[in-house]
């Protein structure tokens, strides 16, 4: 296994991995590994802290000691009207390459990975912006009555494909999915990178030994948090996680409710 951090011109990345680029002068910061990431753990979503937060699903990141879990968490977007496109691992050129997530006016391609909670592999059905206010789909978001969030609706989306927890695109055993014309158009739009809070959240996960896949065997005790970087309260453990180690309750429920695995049968907010 290895860790490689490099700056790759966007056109070169396109040639290797058939991914669209934002602009000819764009640069992609890549992280690569020679072994596939573990499957996505199963966990429930912690309650939303308050209005305006958007769910960002957890993912496996790569560090000096192998894969480690970055817990899913609620994040305030950098600006009104922006949606989160999750990052994903893609097989190409003999390695697994991490393609980082970003904020934008529409949800782009994220490898067809079923992250749940409205991110079923295509688009996003967890909510949408309405005149500067985010409306939440209760079928995919854990909205409690004490959060004073009134802009909610309920639209369950039927999933007509097999649901897996595979965490990478392409290669042996990977998700077979390609960007749609709409997703390619979304990728070419102006993007905003992960916020400082999101970066600190990932750094905190990197420094937590319990989140290493080699330690938790794919079942992290901190699978999701209510706020970025807060690992000592309001956290949720994955199904099958050991009750020992870092704080967190043992997850004993599937991704529902709310999980969301459908990618059809309703408005794909953020994907137009």
MILO-94118 format. One record per atom (N, C-alpha, C, O, CB): residue in three letters; x, z, y negated. Coordinates in steps of 0.1 Angstrom, whole numbers, plus 5000, padded with zeros to 4 digits. Each point is the difference from the previous one (the first is absolute). Glycine has a CB too. Layout:
BEGIN
ALAXZY...
# end
This chain:
BEGIN
UNK500850005012UNK499250004988UNK500950004988UNK501250045000UNK496950085012UNK501349844976UNK500849994988UNK499150014988UNK498849975001UNK503049905011UNK498850164977UNK499350014987UNK500749904991UNK501250014998UNK498050235005UNK500149674991UNK500649904991UNK499250004988UNK498849975000UNK502149895019UNK499750164969UNK499349994987UNK500749894993UNK501250014997UNK498150245002UNK500049654997UNK500649894993UNK499049934990UNK498850035001UNK502749935019UNK499149964971UNK499249934991UNK499949865005UNK501149935001UNK499550224979UNK498249795022UNK499949875006UNK499249924990UNK498950044997UNK501250055027UNK500449794972UNK499149924991UNK498749965007UNK500049995012UNK502149924978UNK496950095002UNK498649985006UNK499949875007UNK499350005011UNK499850134970UNK501549765015UNK499949885007UNK500650015014UNK499549945009UNK500549934969UNK501150205023UNK500750025013UNK499050085009UNK499949975012UNK502450024978UNK497150115004UNK499050085008UNK498949915005UNK499550025012UNK501150194975UNK499049705005UNK498949915004UNK500449915012UNK499249985009UNK500050024967UNK502049965023UNK500549915011UNK500150085013UNK499749945011UNK501649934973UNK499150265016UNK500150075012UNK498750055005UNK499750005012UNK502550074981UNK496949984998UNK498950075005UNK498649944996UNK499050065002UNK502450144997UNK498749684995UNK498849934996UNK499050084992UNK498850005001UNK501449875020UNK500450214969UNK499250084991UNK500049944986UNK501149954996UNK499550265018UNK498349794979UNK500049954987UNK500850084990UNK500250125003UNK497549795002UNK502650034984UNK500950074990UNK499250014987UNK499249924997UNK502950005014UNK498350184981UNK499450024987UNK500549904990UNK499249954992UNK500550295013UNK501649724995UNK500649914991UNK501349965006UNK500650085007UNK498250024973UNK501849785016UNK501349965005UNK501150104997UNK500950015008UNK498349764989UNK500750314992UNK501150094997UNK499850145006UNK500850094998UNK499549784981UNK498650155028UNK499750135006UNK501050045010UNK500749915006UNK496950054990UNK502650175006UNK500950055009UNK499350105009UNK499250084996UNK502749894988UNK498450035029UNK499450095010UNK501050105005UNK501149965004UNK497349865003UNK501350304992UNK500950115006UNK499550025014UNK498950045002UNK501650074976UNK500449865032UNK499650015014UNK500650115007UNK501150044997UNK498649725003UNK499550305009UNK500550105010UNK499849945014UNK498849965003UNK500850244981UNK501449795024UNK499849945013UNK500450095011UNK500950094998UNK499549694992UNK499050205022UNK500450085012UNK499949915012UNK499349905000UNK499850314989UNK501649835021UNK500149915012UNK499050055011UNK500049935011UNK502450024984UNK496950165003UNK499050045009UNK498750014994UNK499950024988UNK501850115024UNK497249854995UNK498750004995UNK499550144996UNK500450105006UNK499149705008UNK499750204975UNK499550134996UNK498950055010UNK499449925007UNK501050034969UNK499450195025UNK499050055009UNK498649964996UNK499849944989UNK501750255015UNK497649835004UNK498649974997UNK499550104989UNK500650104998UNK498949815025UNK499550054970UNK499550094989UNK499350125006UNK499249985010UNK500549824975UNK500650325010UNK499350125006UNK498550004995UNK499649934990UNK502650195010UNK497049955008UNK498650014997UNK499850144992UNK500550105005UNK498849765016UNK500050134968UNK499850124992UNK498849984991UNK499549894999UNK502950165001UNK497150064995UNK498850004991UNK500550004986UNK501150054997UNK497450065020UNK500749854974UNK500449994986UNK499750134993UNK498850055001UNK500849704999UNK501350314992UNK499750124993UNK499049974988UNK500049884996UNK502250225010UNK497149994989UNK499149974989UNK500749954987UNK501150044998UNK497450145011UNK500849744984UNK500549944988UNK500250124989UNK499050084999UNK500049695006UNK502150234988UNK500150114990UNK499149994988UNK499650114995UNK502749905012UNK497349874989UNK499249994989UNK499849854996UNK500549915007UNK500350314985UNK498549754998UNK499749864996UNK501349924996UNK500950064995UNK496850024997UNK502349805012UNK501149914996UNK501049985010UNK500849914999UNK498850164979UNK500550025032UNK501049995010UNK499749895010UNK498849975003UNK501750274995UNK500549695007UNK499949895010UNK500850045012UNK501150054999UNK498549784983UNK499950155030UNK500650035013UNK501249905002UNK499849885000UNK498150235009UNK503249954995UNK501249915004UNK500350055014UNK500450115002UNK500549864975UNK498949945033UNK500250045014UNK501550045004UNK500949954993UNK497149905012UNK502150235005UNK501350045005UNK500749885007UNK499449915004UNK499950334998UNK502049774999UNK500849905007UNK501350055005UNK500550114996UNK498549724989UNK501650105024UNK501350035006UNK501149944991UNK500049884998UNK499150145026UNK501850064971UNK501249964992UNK501250015008UNK500050075011UNK498949994967UNK502249885018UNK501250005008UNK501150074992UNK500249974988UNK499249825024UNK501450304994UNK501150074994UNK501150015009UNK500149955011UNK498350184975UNK502749955010UNK501250015008UNK499850065014UNK500749975009UNK500550064970UNK497750045023UNK499750065013UNK498849935007UNK499450065009UNK501550164982UNK498849665005UNK498949935006UNK498750004992UNK500150034988UNK501050025034UNK497949924985UNK498750004993UNK499550144997UNK500250095007UNK499249695005UNK499950234976UNK499450124996UNK498649974994UNK499949894994UNK502450235002UNK496849975005UNK498649984995UNK499950044986UNK500450114996UNK498749925027UNK500449884969UNK499650024986UNK498550035000UNK499249905001UNK502849964989UNK497650265007UNK498550035002UNK499249924990UNK500449974989UNK500250265018UNK498249744998UNK499049944991UNK499650104989UNK500150125002UNK499149735017UNK500550104969UNK499750104989UNK499149934990UNK499949884999UNK502250245005UNK497349964987UNK499249954989UNK500949994988UNK500850094997UNK497150025012UNK502049784984UNK500949974989UNK499249954988UNK499149925002UNK502850025014UNK498650104972UNK499449944988UNK500749874997UNK501249995000UNK498350244991UNK499749665008UNK500749874998UNK500749994986UNK499650084991UNK498649815023UNK502750034984UNK500849994988UNK499149954988UNK500450024988UNK501749945025UNK496849974990UNK499149954989UNK498649985006UNK499949975012UNK502149924976UNK497150115004UNK498649975004UNK499949865004UNK500649914994UNK498550264990UNK500249805027UNK499749875005UNK501049955010UNK499949895005UNK499250064974UNK501950145025UNK500949965010UNK499750055014UNK499450115001UNK502349894981UNK498649925028UNK499850045014UNK501350015007UNK501049944996UNK496849955004UNK502350195011UNK501250015007UNK500049915012UNK499150005008UNK501150244985UNK500949685009UNK500249925011UNK501150075009UNK501150014995UNK498349774993UNK500250275024UNK501050085007UNK501249915005UNK499949885001UNK498250275007UNK503049924994UNK501249935005UNK499849995015UNK499150055006UNK502450044976UNK499449835025UNK499949985014UNK501349955005UNK500949954993UNK496750005005UNK502650075015UNK501249955008UNK499749865005UNK498949985006UNK501850265000UNK500249674993UNK499949875006UNK501249965007UNK501150034996UNK497449914985UNK501349995031UNK501149965008UNK500449864995UNK499249914998UNK500050225022UNK502149854979UNK500649874996UNK501550014999UNK500650104996UNK497349854991UNK502749945018UNK501549994999UNK500750105010UNK501150044997UNK498749884980UNK499450135033UNK500650095010UNK500050144995UNK500650095007UNK500849735000UNK497950224982UNK499950134996UNK498550034995UNK499349914997UNK503250094997UNK497250135004UNK498850044994UNK500350034985UNK500850084997UNK498350015025UNK500149844970UNK500250014985UNK498950074994UNK498849975002UNK502649824998UNK498950314991UNK498950074993UNK499749934987UNK500949974992UNK499850255018UNK498149744988UNK499549934988UNK499250104992UNK498950045004UNK501049735008UNK500650284977UNK499550114993UNK498649974994UNK499749894997UNK502650194998UNK496950035004UNK498749984993UNK500149994985UNK501150024995UNK497950115024UNK499949844975UNK500049994985UNK498650014995UNK499049995007UNK503049864995UNK497950174985UNK498750014993UNK499749864993UNK501049944995UNK499350315001UNK498549715004UNK499649874994UNK498549994998UNK499350095005UNK502749815006UNK497650004982UNK498649984997UNK499149975013UNK498850015000UNK501949924977UNK500050025033UNK499349975013UNK500950055012UNK501250014998UNK497649794991UNK500650225022UNK500750045012UNK500649885007UNK499349905003UNK499250305000UNK502849804999UNK500649895007UNK500250025015UNK499350085006UNK501949874973UNK499749975027UNK500250015014UNK500950125004UNK501050034993UNK498949725008UNK499650325009UNK500850125005UNK500249995015UNK499950105007UNK499250044973UNK501149745024UNK500449985014UNK498950005010UNK500349995012UNK501850114982UNK496649925002UNK498950015009UNK500050145007UNK499350025010UNK500949734994UNK500650344991UNK500050145006UNK498850084997UNK499550004988UNK503049995010UNK496950075012UNK498850084998UNK500450144996UNK500250085009UNK498549775008UNK501450184970UNK500450134996UNK498850094999UNK500250124999UNK501749784989UNK496950055013UNK498850084999UNK499650044986UNK500849964990UNK499750125032UNK498549994976UNK499550054987UNK499849894990UNK500350014988UNK500950205017UNK498249685000UNK499849894991UNK501049895001UNK499749884996UNK499250274989UNK502349885021UNK501049895002UNK500049965014UNK500850055008UNK500650054974UNK497749815022UNK499849965014UNK500949895004UNK499949955011UNK497850124987UNK503249884993UNK500949895004UNK499849884991UNK500949924997UNK499050155026UNK498949924971UNK499749894990UNK499250074989UNK499050065002UNK500949765016UNK500650164970UNK499450054988UNK499850165000UNK500850075006UNK498049714993UNK500350264993UNK499750154999UNK498550024997UNK499549944991UNK502950095000UNK497050065017UNK498650024999UNK499750154996UNK498950055002UNK500749775014UNK501550254979UNK499850144997UNK499450034986UNK499650114997UNK502349935018UNK498049854977UNK499550024986UNK500349894991UNK500749905004UNK499450345000UNK499549774984UNK500349894990UNK499950064986UNK499350104998UNK499849725018UNK501550114975UNK500050044986UNK498749944993UNK499749895002UNK502850124997UNK496850084994UNK498849964993UNK500050054986UNK499850114997UNK499049895025UNK501549914968UNK500150034986UNK500950124998UNK499750094992UNK498049825005UNK503550085009UNK501050104998UNK499950135008UNK500850094998UNK499449824980UNK498850105030UNK499850115009UNK500049965014UNK499449905004UNK499250214979UNK502149975026UNK500149965014UNK498850055008UNK499650124999UNK502949884999UNK496849915009UNK498950035008UNK500550025015UNK500649915005UNK497749974979UNK501350235022UNK500550035013UNK499049975011UNK498850044999UNK502650134991UNK499049765021UNK499249985012UNK500150125009UNK501150025006UNK499249734992UNK498750335003UNK500050125008UNK500249975015UNK500450105007UNK498150014976UNK501349775021UNK500249975014UNK501550005004UNK500450015011UNK497549864988UNK503050134990UNK501449995003UNK500850104992UNK501250005001UNK498549765004UNK499750324987UNK500750104992UNK499350145001UNK498850015001UNK501949814983UNK500250285017UNK499550145002UNK499750054986UNK500850074994UNK500549965027UNK497549954974UNK499650044987UNK499150125002UNK498950005005UNK501249774985UNK500450355005UNK499250125001UNK499150024987UNK500349954990UNK501650155025UNK497149984987UNK499150024989UNK500650084988UNK499549984989UNK498650015027UNK502950094987UNK500650084989UNK501049934992UNK500750064991UNK498950135023UNK500649684988UNK501049924992UNK499449944988UNK500749944991UNK500550015030UNK497550064977UNK499249954988UNK500249854999UNK500049944990UNK500350274999UNK499849725023UNK500049865000UNK498649955003UNK499550035011UNK502949964997UNK497049944983UNK498749955001UNK499949855003UNK499049955004UNK500350234981UNK501849755012UNK500049855002UNK500449975014UNK501149965003UNK499450004973UNK498550065033UNK500249985014UNK498949915006UNK498949984994UNK502350245008UNK499149725009UNK499049925008UNK500450005014UNK501150065004UNK498549794976UNK499650105029UNK500350005014UNK499849875006UNK498849955001UNK500550295000UNK501749695004UNK500049875006UNK500950005012UNK501249984999UNK498349914978UNK499950125035UNK500750005012UNK500349855004UNK499149925000UNK499950305007UNK502249754996UNK500449865003UNK500250005015UNK500850085006UNK500349884971UNK498349945029UNK500149985015UNK501349935003UNK500449904994UNK497150095008UNK503250065008UNK501349945004UNK499749925013UNK499550065010UNK501850134980UNK499149695010UNK499749915011UNK501349975008UNK500049915008UNK498049994980UNK503150175009UNK501249975008UNK500550135006UNK499550114997UNK501149714987UNK500350165026UNK500550125007UNK500950084990UNK500849954993UNK499249935029UNK499750254978UNK500750094991UNK501350065007UNK499950055011UNK497950014977UNK503349925006UNK501350055005UNK500750094989UNK499649994989UNK500649815027UNK500850274988UNK500850084991UNK501449944999UNK500950074995UNK497750145010UNK501649674998UNK501349934999UNK500450004985UNK499149974991UNK500449885029UNK501750184977UNK500550024987UNK500849894994UNK500650024989UNK499350225015UNK500349655003UNK500849894995UNK499449865003UNK499249995009UNK502850164995UNK498549764988UNK499449865001UNK501149915007UNK501250014997UNK497450024982UNK500949895031UNK500949905006UNK500850065011UNK500050125002UNK500149764977UNK500750045028UNK500850055011UNK499250045012UNK498849995000UNK502950084983UNK499049985027UNK499450045013UNK499150124997UNK500550114996UNK501449805018UNK496850084989UNK499150114998UNK499550034986UNK499250094998UNK502050005021UNK499349834972UNK499650014986UNK498649944997UNK499549925008UNK502950094986UNK497150034994UNK498749944996UNK500249854997UNK501049974993UNK498250264998UNK499949695013UNK500149854997UNK499149984988UNK498749995002UNK501849945023UNK500050054964UNK499249984987UNK500949934990UNK501250024999UNK497450185006UNK500749714987UNK500749934990UNK499250014987UNK498850025000UNK502249825017UNK499750154972UNK499350024987UNK499049884998UNK500349895003UNK501850234988UNK496849925004UNK499049904996UNK500349954986UNK500950054993UNK497350075021UNK501249764982UNK500349954987UNK499750104989UNK500750014990UNK498749775018UNK499550304994UNK499750114990UNK501150104999UNK500350054989UNK497249915015UNK503050085008UNK501150105000UNK501349954994UNK500750074993UNK498250035027UNK501349774982UNK501249944994UNK499950004985UNK500950024992UNK499449845028UNK498550114975UNK499749994986UNK500250144994UNK500550024989UNK497949795014UNK501150305004UNK500250134996UNK501550044999UNK500450084991UNK497349985019UNK503149894999UNK501450035000UNK500749944988UNK501050064995UNK499049955029UNK499549884971UNK500649944989UNK499650064986UNK500649964990UNK499549835024UNK499050304986UNK499650064988UNK501050114996UNK500950035007UNK496749934999UNK502350084982UNK500950104994UNK499850135008UNK498950055001UNK501249844976UNK501050175028UNK500050125007UNK500650124993UNK500849984991UNK499249885030UNK499650264983UNK500650124996UNK500550075012UNK499350025010UNK499250004970UNK502850025021UNK500550075012UNK499450145001UNK499350054992UNK502849825006UNK498350195013UNK499650145003UNK500350094989UNK501149984993UNK499249985031UNK498850134973UNK500250094989UNK501150115003UNK500550015011UNK497149964982UNK502950104997UNK501050105002UNK499550115009UNK500850055008UNK500149904969UNK497850085023UNK499550105009UNK500149955014UNK500350075009UNK498150014973UNK501349795020UNK500049945014UNK501550015005UNK500250025012UNK497849834983UNK502950114996UNK501450005005UNK500550145003UNK500750025010UNK499749784976UNK499250305006UNK500450145003UNK499350055013UNK500650075008UNK499749974968UNK498549915026UNK499350035013UNK500849955012UNK500150075010UNK497749924978UNK502749895011UNK500749945011UNK501450075002UNK500450035011UNK498549754985UNK501750264993UNK501350075000UNK499850145007UNK500850045007UNK500049834973UNK498150195016UNK499750135006UNK499849995016UNK500550085007UNK498550004971UNK500349815026UNK499849985014UNK501349975007UNK500350055011UNK497549864984UNK503150024998UNK501349975006UNK500950125003UNK500850015009UNK499149774979UNK499950335004UNK500750125001UNK499450105009UNK500550125001UNK500449844977UNK497950015028UNK499350095009UNK500249965015UNK499549905004UNK498850144978UNK502550045025UNK500449975013UNK498849995009UNK500049925010UNK502150204987UNK496849955001UNK498850005008UNK499449865000UNK499249975009UNK500550274987UNK500649684994UNK499349874999UNK500849895007UNK499649895000UNK499450194978UNK502249955027UNK500749905008UNK499349975013UNK499550095007UNK502650004983UNK497849785013UNK499349965012UNK500750065012UNK499350035010UNK500049764979UNK502050225011UNK500850065011UNK499650155002UNK500350055011UNK501649784985UNK497650234994UNK499650145001UNK498550025004UNK499750085009UNK502149984974UNK497449865010UNK498550025003UNK499549915010UNK498850005003UNK501050074974UNK501049845028UNK499549905011UNK498849924995UNK499249975009UNK501750195008UNK499149814971UNK498949924994UNK498750074996UNK499049944997UNK501949885018UNK499250314986UNK498850094996UNK500550104990UNK500150125003UNK498949855020UNK501149994964UNK500550094990UNK499050114997UNK498849985000UNK502549834990UNK499350315007UNK499150114996UNK499549994986UNK499050064996UNK502350085020UNK499449774976UNK499549974987UNK499749855000UNK500849924996UNK500550274992UNK497549785016UNK499649855000UNK499449964987UNK500249884996UNK499450145028UNK499850074968UNK499449964987UNK500050124991UNK499950125005UNK498749705006UNK501450164976UNK500050104991UNK499049974989UNK499649894998UNK502850175006UNK497150054989UNK499049984990UNK500749954987UNK499349934992UNK499350255018UNK502649854987UNK500749964989UNK501449965004UNK500650055009UNK498150104975UNK502049755008UNK501349965004UNK501050115000UNK500150084990UNK499449705000UNK501350235020UNK501150105001UNK499650145003UNK500950085001UNK500249774983UNK497750185017UNK499550135003UNK499850025015UNK499049975005UNK499950054972UNK502150035029UNK500050015015UNK499750145005UNK500150035012UNK501649794988UNK497950274991UNK499850145004UNK498650054997UNK499850125000UNK502649924995UNK496749875004UNK498650044998UNK499149885000UNK500449904994UNK500350314994UNK498149805018UNK499149885000UNK500549885008UNK499749894997UNK499650194981UNK501649955032UNK500549895008UNK499249995013UNK499350095004UNK503049954986UNK497849855016UNK499349975013UNK501049955010UNK500949914997UNK497050034991UNK502150115024UNK500949965011UNK499449885008UNK498749985000UNK502250265001UNK499949695005UNK499649895009UNK499450055013UNK500350125004UNK501449734985UNK497550085017UNK499550035014UNK501250025009UNK500949915000UNK496949964996UNK502250235012UNK501150035009UNK501250064994UNK501050025007UNK498249795005UNK500750234975UNK501250064994UNK500150145005UNK499050075002UNK500849794978UNK501550195021UNK500250145004UNK499650094988UNK500449974989UNK501549965027UNK497550184987UNK499650094990UNK501250084994UNK499950064990UNK497949965021UNK503449964995UNK501150074996UNK500749914989UNK499849884999UNK500550245023UNK500649944971UNK500849934990UNK499450004986UNK499550114996UNK501249745022UNK499250044975UNK499550004986UNK498550035000UNK499349995010UNK502549844984UNK497750234994UNK498650034999UNK499149885003UNK500449894997UNK500250294986UNK498249855021UNK499149895003UNK499150045011UNK500550065010UNK501149774981UNK497250125009UNK499150035011UNK500149895010UNK500249884997UNK498350264989UNK501349895027UNK500049905010UNK498849904998UNK498950055000UNK502350115016UNK499149724983UNK499049904999UNK499249985013UNK500749965010UNK500649924972UNK497550155018UNK499249985013UNK498849914998UNK499050015007UNK501850225000UNK499349684983UNK498949914998UNK500649864998UNK501249994996UNK497450184994UNK500749725014UNK500549874998UNK500049964985UNK499850094991UNK499349855031UNK501349944975UNK500149964986UNK498750014993UNK500050004988UNK501849845019UNK497150165000UNK498750024994UNK499650155000UNK500450065010UNK498949704997UNK499950294984UNK499849944987UNK501150054990UNK500450115002UNK497149865002UNK502849974985UNK499849864999UNK501249925004UNK501150054998UNK497249994984UNK501549855025UNK501249925005UNK499949864995UNK500849964992UNK499450195028UNK498849784985UNK499849864995UNK500949915008UNK501249994997UNK498250094981UNK500149845031UNK500749905007UNK499549864999UNK500649915005UNK500050275010UNK498349814978UNK499449864999UNK500749924989UNK500650054991UNK497350045016UNK502049784995UNK500549914990UNK499149884997UNK500449894997UNK501950175011UNK496449974994UNK499049904996UNK498750074999UNK499850125002UNK501449715011UNK497850094983UNK498650054998UNK499750084987UNK499050064999UNK501149955026UNK500849974966UNK499850074987UNK501049954990UNK500949925003UNK498150285008UNK500849854976UNK500949954990UNK501550055002UNK500250125002UNK497949884982UNK502849915016UNK501450035002UNK500650034986UNK500749914995UNK499549955026UNK499550254974UNK500550044986UNK501549995000UNK500750065008UNK497250084988UNK502649804994UNK501549994998UNK500549875006UNK501249974998UNK498950285002UNK499149685009UNK500549885005UNK499049894996UNK498850005005UNK502350125015UNK499349804971UNK499149904995UNK500749865000UNK499449904995UNK499450274991
# end
